[in-house]
Amino acid sequence: MSNDFEKNEEVRQALRKQGDDSRTARIVQHYAYFQTSEARDLYRDFLFARGYQVDREDHQDPYFNPWGIVFSKVQVPNDIDVETEELGTNAAKFGGEYDGWETGIVRRP
């Protein structure tokens, strides 16, 4: 988890430098990649069960994990660490890789 936390903290620090209030809920977009379309489909089912919306799916041959999925839901960046660990663990379970998240800036009041 420490690696996930470090990556998440890098994103949060970049957001804070732009005046972001990381305590505010907003749409957060995530990325994952898989070796097969079947694995991506299984991960999609996992995402739906967790309340995510699928924004885009693509195929980028000939990359190692060419079957991509972009998904999102409303989340609080400061509270995202446990969730990203779960996303990564399940991507790996299906032979894929969770590649992180991004979000828009919500300015502090």
Secondary structure, DSSP 8 states (H G I E B T S, - for coil): -HHHHHHHHHHHHHHHHTTB-TTS-EEEEEEEEESSHHHHHHHHHHHHHTT-EEEEEEE-TTSSS-EEEEEEEEE-GGG-HHHHHHHHHHHHHTT-EEEEEEE---B--
